[in-house]
Amino acid sequence: MNLFTKTKAARLTCAAIAGVCLLSSNFAKGQSADKFFPKSDLMTIGSYYYPEQWPRQDWERDIKKMAEVGFDFTHFGEFAWAFIEPEEGKFDFKWLDEAVELAAKNHVKVIMCTSSPTPPVWLEQKHPEILMVNADGTTMQHGSRQQCSWSSPVYREYVAKMVEAIGKHFANNKNIWGWQLDNEPSHYGQYDYSPAAQKRFQEWAKNKYQTIDALNAAWGTAFWSIRYFDWDQIRIPNGKELIAQPSPHAVLDFKRFSADECNDFLTMQYKILRKYINPNQWITTNLMPEHVDVDPSHITGLDFVTYTKYLVAGYDKGIGPQGFRMGSPTSIGFANDFFRSFNGVTGVMELQPGQVNWGKFNPQPTPGVVRMWIWHAFAGGNKFVCNYRFKQPLVGGEQYHYGIISTDGVTPSRSGEEYIKVINELKSIKKDYDPNAKKPAAYAARQAAILYNADNRWEEDNQPQTNQWNFMVHLNRYLGALQQLGAPVDVITEDKDFSKYPVMVAPSYELLDANLVARWTKYVQDGGHLVLTTRTGQKNRNAKLWEMKWAEPIYKLIGGKISFYDLLPDTSYGTLQMGDDKAYWSSWGDVLEADPGTSVWATYADQYYAGKAAVISRKLGKGTVTYVGPDADGKLEKAVLAKVYKEAGIATGDYPPGVIVQWRDGFWVGVNYGDKAYEVPIPEGKKILIGSRELKPADVVVWKD
């Protein structure tokens, strides 16, 4: 009998899971996005420009320079609300018309933006209720950006009027290529606790649970007598207001609400624009994968979603002693593979142009690495790359932020020269583009998916259980291992078809239900190779532990049991043994017990449970399922995935850490984030278009298939 049909399980799954808000079954794009980007264009490159921030006499020189160095498009208006609507209801587009005309004169297309992240001071003074309130209870003030509450009906009313005005004005302008809504819509790691957000959260919860009893059951409010009797008693869970931790189930719902609220705010803008603009103009927004308050999988109402990426700002150590100057190979890699997967189209709306001003520390990037990032974006399927920004500002909060053009207004910066080089390189390979190129069979056979659900990330961020746990670090160990094996990767959500992928990794999938376990089981039985990892299956979709053995819902699938888990101090490492090789772990280790017929691939080599299983694998139908108990050092993750591929009879590559080789549109691209040169095994007779077989750190090689 299936575990989920047992009486106890049924009581817990059918009731506890009912009504849980899962990811949308479809990415609700406004229209097919492929039509906007002819394949023969390969990838276009542009740069942000802010005419309102520069003297009018500079505009013609600057935009002409933009065209001369080869930029295809620019980007206007995202922070310009005070110039577009200097007085309430009085819109001024004369200056913006002039800038758009200059761009058209120089054959530079324009991405036009809505200015919602920077409301004018008159609006905030007249309606201070539109301002967001952070967890400390501080009301944000005018003087920066993203200080307003998406939940405020007054803010939305004024945003709607501004968006309608700009949409109507530029509806038939043929030089507008596409539209960006807002800019990096988020509160930069903070959440909104304003009265408007409180009210909308209550409405969201009521819509989800329908009755207060259902909410009390889902949030476990019997614990500590938190119980609610009416909807207006509910407050956003805020640890800054509480002696002890808030209900984790309420926290998870609040994070879901916040992501949904951003989507609703953006969808409102999208619907207004679509009434007026040309159907050939696309609409997107740009998000930051690092900021979890707005998850891209929840942005379902646009044509596609783009990303912002800054790799060198003191937060990413990269590989080797100088890795902080290059960033990690998984950084752009994850963004490419995730954002592209929603409907097959994405772009980089902001890519670092060089040294920045806002980091933990702000080092110079390694010479050549900006060029390498752009080529990595190309290899990952992006339709365009836009850098932020064209000119380094002389005033304001980003004076130390590089531009393509230096502070004298005419001289390209070092990284600006790298952008110019890539522009010319992309032009040079267009003659070798073959519209009929097919993905090589051996490469396609390695195709992998990483299954992602923001709920797991949010829940584990809230209850990490150790100061070492980091969900994205854990996920990226597997992405990095797949990169080293030369496998193309899609980071997918549960609405996608699993059967397309020979191999699928579901990293730390803590929250699940009977339906997902059944889908995994069918995927494996039909020939898929599933890799599950530490912390998987501990809770239901409402983050409640199962009233059964620890993580028992996955036991039948994995062919084993999870006896217990262990966590080590950040000063200690446990040893793992896999064949003749050792690996190390510290942050989380599931200690496993294999059922008869299930193979033990790795064991714990020390601690009081030395000899116990750390990695188990079994055949099921035509496929296999492998469970990896510890969050290790990357070495174990690669060894496990290599064995999964080998036993499945799928040939792989074997690249050193930091080296990525990918295929796109008939071109092979190799980049090197590592600290050592690598001889790329390019078959004899292949046409090398850019670079050479010796791939140095921060370098690029491109060859024809």
TIVEXNU-757495 format. One line per 8 residues: number of its first residue (from 0); their letters; for each residue x, z, y of C-alpha. Coordinates in steps of 0.2 Angstrom, whole numbers, padded with zeros to 4 digits. Layout:
NUM = A = X:Z:Y | ... $
# end
This chain:
0 = MNLFTKTK = 0000:0000:0000 | 0007:-0004:0017 | 0013:0011:0026 | 0001:0008:0041 | -0014:0008:0030 | -0012:0026:0024 | -0024:0038:0031 | -0012:0048:0041 $
8 = AARLTCAA = -0004:0032:0049 | -0021:0024:0052 | -0026:0040:0062 | -0010:0038:0072 | -0008:0020:0075 | -0026:0013:0077 | -0031:0027:0089 | -0015:0030:0098 $
16 = IAGVCLLS = -0010:0011:0100 | -0028:0006:0105 | -0028:0001:0123 | -0009:0000:0126 | -0004:-0013:0138 | 0008:-0025:0130 | 0017:-0039:0137 | 0007:-0054:0142 $
24 = SNFAKGQS = 0004:-0066:0128 | 0009:-0081:0139 | 0020:-0083:0154 | 0007:-0088:0167 | 0016:-0101:0176 | 0007:-0110:0190 | 0012:-0127:0183 | 0025:-0135:0172 $
32 = ADKFFPKS = 0042:-0132:0180 | 0052:-0146:0172 | 0045:-0159:0183 | 0053:-0152:0198 | 0071:-0155:0192 | 0076:-0172:0185 | 0089:-0169:0171 | 0101:-0182:0178 $
40 = DLMTIGSY = 0103:-0170:0193 | 0112:-0158:0181 | 0113:-0144:0193 | 0112:-0144:0212 | 0121:-0132:0223 | 0115:-0124:0240 | 0119:-0110:0252 | 0108:-0098:0262 $
48 = YYPEQWPR = 0108:-0100:0281 | 0099:-0090:0294 | 0096:-0100:0310 | 0088:-0085:0319 | 0105:-0075:0317 | 0116:-0088:0325 | 0116:-0096:0343 | 0106:-0112:0343 $
56 = QDWERDIK = 0121:-0122:0349 | 0129:-0118:0332 | 0115:-0125:0321 | 0119:-0143:0321 | 0138:-0140:0318 | 0134:-0128:0304 | 0121:-0139:0295 | 0132:-0154:0297 $
64 = KMAEVGFD = 0146:-0145:0289 | 0135:-0139:0275 | 0131:-0157:0271 | 0149:-0163:0273 | 0156:-0150:0260 | 0142:-0156:0248 | 0128:-0144:0248 | 0112:-0151:0242 $
72 = FTHFGEFA = 0100:-0138:0249 | 0099:-0123:0261 | 0087:-0108:0262 | 0077:-0102:0277 | 0066:-0089:0283 | 0067:-0074:0271 | 0071:-0061:0284 | 0063:-0069:0299 $
80 = WAFIEPEE = 0046:-0062:0301 | 0049:-0055:0318 | 0054:-0073:0324 | 0039:-0081:0315 | 0027:-0069:0322 | 0034:-0060:0337 | 0017:-0054:0342 | 0002:-0050:0331 $
88 = GKFDFKWL = -0007:-0066:0327 | 0005:-0077:0338 | 0016:-0088:0326 | 0031:-0097:0333 | 0038:-0111:0321 | 0046:-0121:0335 | 0063:-0114:0331 | 0061:-0116:0312 $
96 = DEAVELAA = 0055:-0134:0314 | 0071:-0138:0323 | 0081:-0130:0309 | 0071:-0140:0296 | 0073:-0156:0306 | 0092:-0153:0307 | 0093:-0151:0288 | 0083:-0167:0285 $
104 = KNHVKVIM = 0094:-0176:0297 | 0109:-0171:0287 | 0100:-0175:0270 | 0100:-0156:0265 | 0084:-0150:0257 | 0076:-0133:0262 | 0070:-0119:0251 | 0057:-0111:0263 $
112 = CTSSPTPP = 0054:-0092:0261 | 0040:-0080:0264 | 0047:-0066:0275 | 0038:-0051:0267 | 0053:-0040:0265 | 0056:-0038:0284 | 0040:-0034:0293 | 0042:-0034:0312 $
120 = VWLEQKHP = 0043:-0017:0321 | 0026:-0019:0330 | 0017:-0020:0313 | 0026:-0004:0307 | 0022:0005:0323 | 0004:0000:0323 | 0002:0004:0305 | 0015:0017:0298 $
128 = EILMVNAD = 0004:0019:0283 | 0012:0003:0276 | 0029:0011:0274 | 0034:0017:0256 | 0038:0035:0252 | 0053:0039:0240 | 0054:0052:0227 | 0060:0065:0239 $
136 = GTTMQHGS = 0045:0063:0250 | 0054:0053:0264 | 0044:0040:0272 | 0055:0024:0275 | 0057:0018:0293 | 0060:0001:0302 | 0078:-0004:0303 | 0082:-0012:0286 $
144 = RQQCSWSS = 0072:-0021:0273 | 0060:-0018:0258 | 0054:-0003:0266 | 0035:-0007:0264 | 0023:-0002:0250 | 0016:-0017:0239 | 0001:-0006:0236 | -0004:-0005:0255 $
152 = PVYREYVA = -0020:-0015:0258 | -0015:-0016:0277 | 0003:-0023:0272 | -0005:-0035:0260 | -0017:-0041:0274 | -0003:-0045:0286 | 0008:-0053:0273 | -0007:-0064:0268 $
160 = KMVEAIGK = -0009:-0070:0286 | 0009:-0073:0288 | 0010:-0083:0271 | -0005:-0093:0276 | 0002:-0098:0293 | 0019:-0103:0286 | 0011:-0112:0271 | -0001:-0122:0282 $
168 = HFANNKNI = 0013:-0126:0295 | 0025:-0133:0282 | 0012:-0140:0269 | 0016:-0158:0272 | 0034:-0157:0277 | 0044:-0168:0265 | 0060:-0159:0267 | 0054:-0143:0259 $
176 = WGWQLDNE = 0060:-0143:0241 | 0053:-0127:0235 | 0047:-0110:0241 | 0054:-0092:0238 | 0043:-0077:0239 | 0050:-0062:0247 | 0069:-0058:0242 | 0074:-0048:0228 $
184 = PSHYGQYD = 0057:-0039:0228 | 0061:-0021:0223 | 0065:-0005:0231 | 0083:-0006:0225 | 0082:0007:0211 | 0069:0018:0220 | 0050:0019:0217 | 0035:0020:0229 $
192 = YSPAAQKR = 0026:0037:0230 | 0016:0033:0245 | -0003:0037:0247 | -0007:0019:0244 | 0003:0018:0228 | -0005:0035:0222 | -0022:0027:0224 | -0017:0011:0216 $
200 = FQEWAKNK = -0009:0020:0201 | -0025:0030:0199 | -0035:0013:0198 | -0022:0006:0187 | -0024:0020:0175 | -0043:0020:0175 | -0043:0002:0172 | -0031:0004:0157 $
208 = YQTIDALN = -0039:0019:0149 | -0057:0019:0154 | -0060:0037:0151 | -0051:0052:0157 | -0051:0059:0139 | -0042:0043:0133 | -0029:0045:0146 | -0026:0064:0142 $
216 = AAWGTAFW = -0024:0059:0124 | -0011:0045:0128 | -0001:0056:0140 | -0001:0071:0129 | -0008:0082:0143 | -0012:0096:0131 | 0007:0100:0132 | 0010:0113:0146 $
224 = SIRYFDWD = -0009:0112:0150 | -0006:0096:0161 | -0024:0091:0156 | -0034:0081:0169 | -0053:0082:0172 | -0055:0068:0185 | -0045:0052:0190 | -0042:0058:0208 $
232 = QIRIPNGK = -0032:0073:0201 | -0019:0061:0194 | -0002:0060:0204 | 0012:0048:0201 | 0024:0058:0189 | 0039:0063:0200 | 0053:0074:0194 | 0058:0079:0211 $
240 = ELIAQPSP = 0041:0088:0213 | 0042:0097:0196 | 0052:0112:0189 | 0053:0103:0172 | 0052:0085:0166 | 0036:0076:0169 | 0026:0069:0154 | 0037:0054:0147 $
248 = HAVLDFKR = 0021:0045:0143 | 0015:0046:0161 | 0032:0040:0167 | 0032:0025:0156 | 0015:0020:0162 | 0021:0022:0180 | 0035:0011:0177 | 0023:-0002:0169 $
256 = FSADECND = 0012:0000:0185 | 0026:-0003:0197 | 0031:-0019:0188 | 0013:-0025:0188 | 0011:-0020:0206 | 0025:-0031:0211 | 0018:-0046:0201 | 0001:-0043:0209 $
264 = FLTMQYKI = 0009:-0044:0226 | 0019:-0060:0222 | 0004:-0068:0214 | -0006:-0065:0230 | 0007:-0075:0240 | 0008:-0088:0227 | -0011:-0091:0227 | -0011:-0093:0246 $
272 = LRKYINPN = 0003:-0105:0246 | -0004:-0116:0232 | -0019:-0119:0243 | -0009:-0128:0256 | 0008:-0134:0250 | 0012:-0151:0241 | 0010:-0149:0222 | 0028:-0156:0220 $
280 = QWITTNLM = 0035:-0141:0229 | 0039:-0126:0217 | 0037:-0108:0220 | 0048:-0094:0213 | 0056:-0077:0218 | 0073:-0070:0214 | 0076:-0054:0204 | 0091:-0043:0199 $
288 = PEHVDVDP = 0092:-0040:0181 | 0101:-0023:0185 | 0086:-0016:0194 | 0073:-0010:0181 | 0059:-0006:0194 | 0054:-0024:0194 | 0056:-0032:0177 | 0056:-0051:0176 $
296 = SHITGLDF = 0045:-0052:0160 | 0031:-0044:0171 | 0032:-0058:0184 | 0019:-0070:0177 | 0011:-0079:0191 | 0024:-0090:0198 | 0031:-0107:0193 | 0047:-0099:0186 $
304 = VTYTKYLV = 0058:-0085:0191 | 0076:-0085:0197 | 0090:-0072:0198 | 0103:-0064:0209 | 0120:-0060:0202 | 0135:-0051:0209 | 0148:-0047:0197 | 0162:-0040:0207 $
312 = AGYDKGIG = 0158:-0024:0217 | 0166:-0010:0208 | 0153:-0007:0195 | 0158:-0019:0181 | 0176:-0016:0174 | 0176:-0032:0164 | 0189:-0035:0151 | 0207:-0029:0153 $
320 = PQGFRMGS = 0216:-0020:0168 | 0210:-0034:0180 | 0193:-0036:0173 | 0185:-0028:0188 | 0190:-0044:0198 | 0180:-0055:0186 | 0165:-0045:0179 | 0159:-0046:0161 $
328 = PTSIGFAN = 0155:-0061:0151 | 0138:-0054:0147 | 0132:-0052:0165 | 0128:-0070:0169 | 0126:-0073:0151 | 0111:-0061:0149 | 0103:-0067:0165 | 0104:-0085:0160 $
336 = DFFRSFNG = 0097:-0082:0142 | 0084:-0070:0149 | 0077:-0079:0164 | 0078:-0096:0156 | 0067:-0091:0141 | 0051:-0088:0150 | 0047:-0106:0152 | 0063:-0115:0150 $
344 = VTGVMELQ = 0068:-0116:0169 | 0078:-0105:0180 | 0091:-0105:0194 | 0103:-0093:0202 | 0095:-0090:0219 | 0110:-0079:0224 | 0127:-0080:0217 | 0142:-0070:0224 $
352 = PGQVNWGK = 0152:-0080:0237 | 0167:-0069:0236 | 0171:-0051:0242 | 0155:-0041:0247 | 0152:-0026:0257 | 0140:-0014:0248 | 0149:-0010:0232 | 0156:0005:0224 $
360 = FNPQPTPG = 0172:-0003:0230 | 0174:-0021:0235 | 0189:-0029:0228 | 0194:-0047:0230 | 0188:-0058:0215 | 0202:-0066:0205 | 0206:-0083:0211 | 0196:-0096:0202 $
368 = VVRMWIWH = 0183:-0084:0195 | 0169:-0089:0208 | 0171:-0107:0202 | 0170:-0100:0184 | 0154:-0091:0187 | 0146:-0107:0194 | 0151:-0116:0178 | 0145:-0102:0167 $
376 = AFAGGNKF = 0128:-0104:0176 | 0128:-0123:0172 | 0132:-0119:0154 | 0118:-0107:0153 | 0105:-0121:0159 | 0102:-0117:0177 | 0094:-0130:0187 | 0103:-0124:0203 $
384 = VCNYRFKQ = 0115:-0112:0210 | 0113:-0105:0228 | 0126:-0094:0236 | 0123:-0080:0248 | 0128:-0085:0262 | 0135:-0100:0271 | 0143:-0091:0286 | 0150:-0073:0286 $
392 = PLVGGEQY = 0140:-0063:0298 | 0148:-0056:0314 | 0135:-0042:0316 | 0123:-0032:0306 | 0125:-0023:0290 | 0134:-0036:0280 | 0149:-0040:0291 | 0161:-0038:0277 $
400 = HYGIISTD = 0151:-0049:0266 | 0160:-0066:0262 | 0152:-0082:0266 | 0157:-0100:0262 | 0163:-0102:0280 | 0174:-0088:0287 | 0172:-0078:0303 | 0178:-0092:0314 $
408 = GVTPSRSG = 0163:-0103:0309 | 0173:-0118:0303 | 0186:-0113:0290 | 0180:-0112:0272 | 0185:-0095:0263 | 0194:-0096:0247 | 0179:-0094:0237 | 0171:-0107:0248 $
416 = EEYIKVIN = 0184:-0119:0243 | 0180:-0115:0225 | 0161:-0119:0228 | 0167:-0136:0236 | 0178:-0139:0221 | 0163:-0137:0209 | 0152:-0148:0219 | 0165:-0162:0217 $
424 = ELKSIKKD = 0167:-0158:0199 | 0149:-0159:0195 | 0148:-0176:0204 | 0162:-0182:0194 | 0154:-0178:0177 | 0138:-0187:0181 | 0144:-0203:0176 | 0147:-0196:0158 $
432 = YDPNAKKP = 0129:-0189:0157 | 0119:-0196:0142 | 0100:-0193:0144 | 0099:-0195:0125 | 0112:-0182:0120 | 0106:-0170:0106 | 0112:-0153:0103 | 0125:-0153:0089 $
440 = AAYAARQA = 0117:-0148:0072 | 0130:-0135:0068 | 0128:-0127:0085 | 0109:-0127:0084 | 0110:-0119:0067 | 0118:-0104:0075 | 0103:-0101:0087 | 0100:-0083:0090 $
448 = AILYNADN = 0086:-0073:0099 | 0088:-0056:0106 | 0071:-0047:0107 | 0068:-0038:0123 | 0054:-0027:0130 | 0056:-0017:0146 | 0046:-0003:0139 | 0061:0002:0127 $
456 = RWEEDNQP = 0073:0001:0142 | 0061:0012:0153 | 0058:0025:0139 | 0076:0027:0135 | 0082:0028:0153 | 0069:0042:0155 | 0074:0051:0139 | 0092:0046:0135 $
464 = QTNQWNFM = 0096:0062:0125 | 0115:0060:0130 | 0124:0056:0146 | 0132:0041:0137 | 0117:0031:0132 | 0114:0015:0142 | 0101:0003:0135 | 0109:-0013:0143 $
472 = VHLNRYLG = 0127:-0008:0137 | 0120:-0007:0120 | 0111:-0024:0121 | 0126:-0032:0128 | 0137:-0027:0114 | 0126:-0038:0103 | 0125:-0052:0116 | 0144:-0051:0118 $
480 = ALQQLGAP = 0146:-0052:0099 | 0135:-0068:0098 | 0145:-0076:0112 | 0161:-0073:0102 | 0153:-0081:0087 | 0148:-0096:0097 | 0130:-0094:0095 | 0117:-0100:0108 $
488 = VDVITEDK = 0106:-0086:0113 | 0088:-0084:0120 | 0083:-0067:0126 | 0065:-0067:0122 | 0049:-0056:0123 | 0036:-0053:0110 | 0025:-0067:0115 | 0037:-0080:0109 $
496 = DFSKYPVM = 0038:-0089:0092 | 0051:-0079:0081 | 0052:-0093:0068 | 0062:-0104:0079 | 0077:-0093:0078 | 0088:-0092:0062 | 0095:-0075:0068 | 0086:-0062:0078 $
504 = VAPSYELL = 0092:-0046:0085 | 0080:-0032:0091 | 0092:-0020:0100 | 0086:-0002:0100 | 0068:-0006:0099 | 0061:0012:0100 | 0043:0008:0103 | 0033:-0003:0091 $
512 = DANLVARW = 0016:-0005:0082 | 0010:-0011:0065 | 0008:-0029:0072 | 0026:-0030:0077 | 0032:-0023:0060 | 0021:-0036:0051 | 0028:-0050:0062 | 0046:-0045:0058 $
520 = TKYVQDGG = 0042:-0044:0040 | 0035:-0061:0040 | 0049:-0068:0050 | 0061:-0062:0037 | 0051:-0067:0022 | 0050:-0084:0029 | 0069:-0085:0030 | 0074:-0077:0046 $
528 = HLVLTTRT = 0089:-0065:0047 | 0084:-0049:0057 | 0096:-0036:0064 | 0088:-0020:0070 | 0099:-0006:0078 | 0100:0012:0082 | 0084:0021:0089 | 0072:0008:0082 $
536 = GQKNRNAK = 0055:0013:0077 | 0054:0031:0083 | 0038:0030:0093 | 0022:0020:0095 | 0019:0010:0111 | 0013:0025:0121 | 0030:0033:0117 | 0023:0046:0105 $
544 = LWEMKWAE = 0033:0051:0089 | 0024:0046:0073 | 0016:0060:0063 | 0027:0056:0048 | 0045:0055:0043 | 0057:0050:0057 | 0055:0031:0061 | 0045:0029:0045 $
552 = PIYKLIGG = 0035:0014:0050 | 0051:0003:0048 | 0057:0011:0031 | 0049:-0002:0020 | 0055:-0016:0030 | 0074:-0010:0031 | 0074:-0004:0013 | 0080:0013:0018 $
560 = KISFYDLL = 0077:0029:0027 | 0084:0037:0043 | 0089:0054:0038 | 0093:0060:0055 | 0103:0055:0071 | 0118:0063:0079 | 0126:0063:0096 | 0144:0066:0100 $
568 = PDTSYGTL = 0152:0073:0116 | 0159:0060:0128 | 0176:0067:0124 | 0174:0063:0105 | 0173:0048:0094 | 0167:0046:0077 | 0175:0034:0064 | 0166:0021:0055 $
576 = QMGDDKAY = 0172:0011:0040 | 0167:-0006:0036 | 0177:-0014:0022 | 0195:-0012:0027 | 0191:-0011:0045 | 0188:0004:0056 | 0176:0005:0072 | 0171:0020:0083 $
584 = WSSWGDVL = 0156:0027:0090 | 0150:0041:0101 | 0133:0040:0110 | 0121:0038:0096 | 0122:0037:0077 | 0107:0035:0065 | 0112:0042:0048 | 0105:0031:0035 $
592 = EADPGTSV = 0100:0032:0016 | 0099:0015:0007 | 0085:0012:-0006 | 0089:0005:-0023 | 0093:-0014:-0020 | 0099:-0011:-0002 | 0117:-0014:0001 | 0128:-0002:0012 $
600 = WATYADQY = 0139:-0012:0023 | 0147:0002:0033 | 0148:0021:0032 | 0152:0036:0043 | 0170:0041:0039 | 0171:0058:0047 | 0159:0072:0053 | 0150:0083:0041 $
608 = YAGKAAVI = 0140:0068:0034 | 0156:0058:0030 | 0152:0044:0017 | 0134:0042:0023 | 0127:0025:0026 | 0129:0018:0044 | 0124:0000:0041 | 0112:-0006:0028 $
616 = SRKLGKGT = 0106:-0023:0023 | 0094:-0031:0011 | 0086:-0047:0006 | 0068:-0049:0008 | 0059:-0065:0003 | 0070:-0080:0010 | 0078:-0070:0023 | 0088:-0053:0026 $
624 = VTYVGPDA = 0085:-0038:0037 | 0100:-0027:0043 | 0099:-0010:0051 | 0114:-0004:0061 | 0114:0015:0064 | 0127:0018:0077 | 0129:0012:0095 | 0148:0008:0092 $
632 = DGKLEKAV = 0162:0000:0101 | 0158:-0019:0100 | 0169:-0021:0085 | 0156:-0015:0072 | 0143:-0026:0081 | 0153:-0042:0079 | 0158:-0038:0061 | 0140:-0035:0056 $
640 = LAKVYKEA = 0133:-0051:0065 | 0148:-0061:0057 | 0143:-0055:0040 | 0124:-0059:0043 | 0129:-0077:0048 | 0141:-0078:0033 | 0129:-0072:0020 | 0116:-0084:0027 $
648 = GIATGDYP = 0127:-0098:0025 | 0128:-0102:0044 | 0145:-0107:0050 | 0150:-0099:0067 | 0165:-0100:0079 | 0177:-0085:0082 | 0181:-0083:0100 | 0191:-0069:0108 $
656 = PGVIVQWR = 0182:-0056:0119 | 0178:-0065:0136 | 0179:-0083:0130 | 0162:-0092:0130 | 0159:-0109:0124 | 0142:-0117:0126 | 0134:-0134:0125 | 0122:-0142:0138 $
664 = DGFWVGVN = 0116:-0159:0141 | 0130:-0167:0131 | 0144:-0157:0139 | 0154:-0143:0131 | 0159:-0129:0143 | 0172:-0116:0140 | 0175:-0101:0152 | 0187:-0086:0150 $
672 = YGDKAYEV = 0183:-0069:0157 | 0197:-0062:0146 | 0215:-0056:0151 | 0224:-0069:0140 | 0225:-0088:0139 | 0216:-0096:0124 | 0219:-0112:0116 | 0201:-0120:0114 $
680 = PIPEGKKI = 0199:-0129:0098 | 0193:-0145:0105 | 0193:-0158:0092 | 0205:-0173:0093 | 0198:-0188:0102 | 0185:-0179:0113 | 0186:-0183:0131 | 0191:-0168:0142 $
688 = LIGSRELK = 0183:-0170:0159 | 0189:-0155:0168 | 0203:-0143:0164 | 0213:-0142:0148 | 0214:-0135:0130 | 0223:-0120:0137 | 0210:-0110:0145 | 0218:-0097:0156 $
696 = PADVVVWK = 0209:-0082:0163 | 0196:-0086:0176 | 0197:-0105:0171 | 0185:-0118:0165 | 0186:-0133:0153 | 0173:-0146:0151 | 0173:-0159:0138 | 0161:-0173:0132 $
704 = D = 0153:-0171:0115 $
# end
